Amino acid sequence: MTDKIDKVPVVVSLAPTGAPPEPIRAIPVRHFGRWGAGVVVVALLALLAYAFSQGNVRWATVSEKLFDSSILSGLGKTVLISVASMALGLALGVLFAVMRLSRNPVTSSVAWLYIWIFRGTPVYVQLLIWFNLALIFPIFDIGFYRDEMTDVMTPFLAALLGLGLNEGAYMAEIVRAGIQSVDEGQTEASHALGMSQAKTMRRVVLPQSMRVIIPPTGNEFINMLKTSSLVVAVQYPDLLRAAQDIASTSFAVMEMFFVASIWYLILTSVFSVGQFYLERHYARGSLRSLPPTPWQKITANLSFFSDPKAVAK
């Protein structure tokens, strides 16, 4: 006969039996090195500003000539030659990138030769070659048009060819890298749907490669704004040439260089903001969260000083 064991139910009480736990006291981490680096940078900037304030610089001339009519005219020509040269370089870059990736040995070799020559020689030398082309070709003759080379090769055309052809070699490598970043399965799927090679490149490959192409292209254009100052070698009346002309008559050499530098900084800053929003537009779909806008960065930095808890982040 077996013993019967009574099963006694166990009751677990979920009611609190004691005092609630004390809240955790989170002590923010003190970044003394960060604040020390900030103090050192501010001190160096103050010393730099003091050094320039003690120099023999006529700051009144800088503010007076900043909006001079010749300076503004040169500024417009700088933007014009930069945009035109970048457009030419981008068109040539796409063309020679496709040629470089072609299976045709002739077109790929010609594209490689173009990139090798124009990327391997200084842009300043290329500008001088175009400007002095009349020394070896006095007459420009293409059958249906004949004229003096000095009349054909104007300073604007020499600057456009010198900057645009040089930029095209760099853009060809940038576009080639962007095209090769697209998975080959995209091309194979397009061909399976009956799309031609040209249509596949235009409708499938290039749109997807823009995320890779846009950032370095923006950097190249900003660099083009500064490189355009070399067109003074071909007597193109850009911003730097206008500043030099005023400096030669007013003897305010450094002041006019400061004026030109201020305008170059303004131009690069404006186009840098445009580049940011263009990159942000093409980043949609590839990032979980878009990068903050410049205004969002400013408000975040302001909250760093207004909110004490931001120090711990």
C-alpha positions in Angstrom: 0.0 0.0 0.0 1.5 3.2 -1.1 1.5 6.4 1.0 -0.4 9.3 -0.2 1.4 12.6 -0.1 -0.8 15.6 -0.1 0.2 18.2 -2.6 0.2 21.6 -0.9 0.0 24.5 -3.4 2.7 27.1 -3.1 1.5 30.7 -3.2 4.0 33.2 -4.5 3.3 36.7 -3.4 4.0 39.4 -6.0 3.3 42.2 -3.7 6.3 44.3 -2.7 7.7 43.2 0.6 10.3 46.0 1.2 11.3 49.5 0.3 11.7 50.3 -3.5 15.3 50.2 -4.8 17.2 53.4 -4.8 17.5 55.2 -8.1 20.9 54.8 -9.8 23.0 57.9 -9.6 24.6 58.3 -13.0 27.7 60.5 -12.9 28.5 62.0 -16.3 32.0 61.4 -17.6 34.1 64.5 -17.5 36.0 65.1 -20.8 38.8 67.3 -19.5 40.9 66.7 -22.6 38.1 67.9 -24.9 37.8 71.2 -23.0 41.6 71.6 -22.8 41.9 71.1 -26.6 39.1 73.7 -27.1 40.9 76.2 -24.9 44.2 75.7 -26.8 42.5 76.2 -30.2 40.8 79.3 -29.0 44.1 80.7 -27.7 45.8 80.0 -31.0 43.1 81.7 -32.9 43.3 84.7 -30.6 47.0 84.9 -31.2 46.5 84.7 -35.0 43.9 87.4 -34.9 46.2 89.6 -32.8 49.1 89.1 -35.2 47.0 90.2 -38.2 45.7 93.2 -36.2 49.2 94.3 -35.6 50.3 93.9 -39.2 50.5 96.7 -41.7 47.2 95.8 -43.4 44.7 98.5 -44.5 41.5 96.7 -43.5 39.5 99.7 -44.7 40.7 99.0 -48.2 39.6 95.4 -48.0 36.0 96.4 -47.0 36.0 99.2 -49.6 37.2 97.0 -52.5 35.2 93.9 -51.6 32.2 95.0 -53.7 34.1 96.9 -56.4 32.6 96.6 -59.8 35.7 95.0 -61.4 35.9 92.5 -58.5 32.2 91.5 -59.0 32.8 91.2 -62.7 35.8 88.9 -62.2 33.7 86.9 -59.7 31.0 86.3 -62.3 33.6 85.2 -64.8 35.2 82.9 -62.2 31.8 81.2 -61.7 31.2 81.0 -65.4 34.5 79.4 -66.3 34.3 77.0 -63.4 30.7 75.8 -64.2 31.5 75.6 -68.0 34.8 73.7 -67.4 33.1 71.3 -64.9 30.2 70.6 -67.3 32.7 69.8 -70.1 34.8 67.7 -67.7 31.7 65.8 -66.5 30.5 65.1 -70.1 34.0 63.9 -71.1 34.3 61.9 -67.9 31.1 59.9 -68.6 32.2 59.3 -72.2 35.7 58.2 -71.5 34.6 56.1 -68.5 32.2 54.1 -70.7 35.0 53.8 -73.3 37.5 52.7 -70.7 35.1 49.9 -69.6 34.3 48.9 -73.2 35.5 45.5 -74.5 36.6 47.2 -77.7 40.4 47.4 -77.3 40.6 50.5 -79.5 38.2 52.6 -77.5 39.5 51.4 -74.2 43.1 52.1 -75.2 42.2 55.6 -76.4 40.4 56.3 -73.1 43.4 55.1 -71.1 45.7 57.3 -73.2 43.6 60.4 -72.7 43.4 59.8 -68.9 47.2 59.1 -68.8 48.1 62.3 -70.6 45.8 64.8 -69.1 46.0 63.5 -65.5 49.7 63.1 -65.7 50.6 66.7 -66.7 50.1 69.9 -64.7 47.0 71.9 -65.5 49.1 75.1 -65.6 51.2 73.6 -68.4 48.1 72.5 -70.3 46.7 76.1 -70.1 49.9 77.5 -71.5 49.9 75.0 -74.3 46.4 75.8 -75.4 47.1 79.6 -75.1 50.3 79.4 -77.2 48.9 76.9 -79.8 49.4 79.5 -82.5 53.1 79.0 -82.3 52.8 75.6 -84.0 49.4 76.1 -85.8 49.3 79.7 -87.0 46.2 79.0 -89.1 43.1 77.2 -87.8 41.8 75.3 -90.8 39.1 72.5 -90.6 38.0 72.7 -94.2 34.8 74.6 -93.9 36.3 77.2 -91.5 39.6 79.0 -91.7 40.9 81.7 -89.4 43.9 82.9 -87.5 44.6 80.7 -84.5 45.1 83.8 -82.3 41.6 84.9 -83.1 40.1 81.4 -82.5 42.0 80.6 -79.3 40.6 83.3 -77.1 41.5 83.5 -73.4 38.0 82.0 -72.6 38.5 79.1 -75.0 42.0 78.4 -73.8 40.8 78.4 -70.1 37.8 76.2 -71.0 39.9 73.6 -72.8 42.7 73.7 -70.3 40.5 73.2 -67.3 37.8 71.1 -68.9 40.0 68.5 -70.6 42.1 68.2 -67.4 39.0 67.7 -65.3 37.6 65.2 -67.7 40.5 62.8 -67.0 39.8 62.9 -63.3 36.0 62.6 -63.8 36.5 59.6 -66.0 38.1 57.7 -63.1 35.4 58.8 -60.7 32.6 57.7 -63.0 34.4 54.5 -63.7 34.6 53.7 -60.0 30.9 54.6 -59.6 29.8 52.3 -62.5 31.9 49.4 -61.2 30.3 49.8 -57.7 26.9 48.7 -59.2 26.4 44.9 -58.9 26.8 43.1 -62.2 23.5 41.3 -61.5 21.7 44.6 -62.3 23.1 44.6 -65.8 22.4 40.9 -66.3 18.8 41.4 -65.2 18.4 44.4 -67.5 19.7 42.4 -70.5 17.3 39.6 -69.6 14.4 42.0 -69.8 15.5 42.9 -73.3 17.2 46.3 -72.6 20.1 47.3 -74.7 23.5 48.1 -73.4 23.1 51.9 -73.8 19.6 51.8 -72.2 20.9 49.7 -69.3 23.7 52.2 -68.7 21.3 55.2 -68.8 18.4 53.8 -66.9 19.9 51.3 -64.5 23.6 51.6 -63.9 24.2 55.4 -63.9 21.3 56.2 -61.5 22.5 53.7 -59.0 26.1 54.8 -59.3 25.3 58.4 -58.4 25.7 57.7 -54.7 29.3 56.9 -55.4 29.9 59.6 -58.0 28.3 62.7 -56.4 30.6 63.1 -53.3 34.0 63.2 -55.2 32.3 65.2 -58.0 31.3 67.9 -55.6 34.8 68.0 -54.2 36.2 68.3 -57.8 33.9 71.2 -58.5 35.0 73.0 -55.3 38.6 72.3 -56.3 37.8 73.7 -59.8 36.7 77.0 -58.2 40.1 77.4 -56.7 42.0 76.0 -59.7 40.3 78.5 -62.0 42.7 81.1 -60.5 45.4 79.7 -62.8 43.6 81.1 -65.8 45.5 84.4 -65.2 48.2 82.6 -67.2 46.0 82.9 -70.3 44.9 86.5 -69.6 41.3 85.5 -68.7 39.8 88.3 -66.6 38.7 86.2 -63.6 38.5 87.2 -59.9 42.3 87.0 -59.2 43.1 88.9 -62.4 40.7 91.7 -61.3 42.3 91.8 -57.9 45.8 92.0 -59.4 44.8 94.8 -61.7 43.5 96.9 -58.8 46.6 96.0 -56.7 48.9 97.3 -59.5 47.3 100.7 -59.4 46.4 101.1 -55.8 49.6 99.4 -54.4 47.3 97.5 -52.0 48.7 94.1 -52.9 48.0 92.1 -49.8 44.7 93.8 -49.3 43.5 92.7 -52.7 44.7 89.2 -52.1 42.6 89.2 -49.0 39.6 90.4 -51.0 40.1 87.6 -53.5 40.5 85.0 -50.7 37.3 86.2 -49.0 35.3 85.7 -52.2 36.8 82.3 -52.9 35.8 81.3 -49.4 32.3 82.5 -50.0 32.0 80.6 -53.2 33.4 77.4 -51.8 31.1 77.6 -48.8 28.0 78.2 -50.9 28.7 75.3 -53.2 29.7 73.1 -50.3 26.2 73.5 -48.8 24.7 72.6 -52.2 27.0 69.6 -52.4 25.8 68.5 -49.0 22.1 68.6 -49.9 22.8 66.8 -53.2 24.6 64.0 -51.4 21.8 63.8 -48.9 19.3 63.5 -51.7 21.1 60.6 -53.3 21.7 58.9 -50.0 18.0 58.1 -49.6 17.4 54.4 -49.6 21.0 53.5 -48.7 21.1 54.9 -45.2 18.7 54.2 -42.3 18.8 57.8 -41.2 19.9 60.8 -43.3 22.8 62.9 -42.0 21.8 66.0 -40.1 21.5 69.3 -42.0 23.8 72.2 -41.3 21.1 73.9 -39.2 20.6 70.7 -37.2 24.3 70.5 -36.5 24.2 74.2 -35.3 21.3 73.6 -33.0 23.0 70.4 -31.7 26.2 72.3 -30.9 24.2 75.1 -29.2 22.4 72.5 -27.0 25.8 71.2 -26.0 26.5 74.4 -24.2 22.9 75.0 -22.9 22.2 71.5 -21.7 24.6 70.2 -18.9 23.6 66.6 -19.7 25.0 67.0 -23.2 28.5 66.8 -21.7 28.0 63.2 -20.9 27.0 62.2 -24.4 
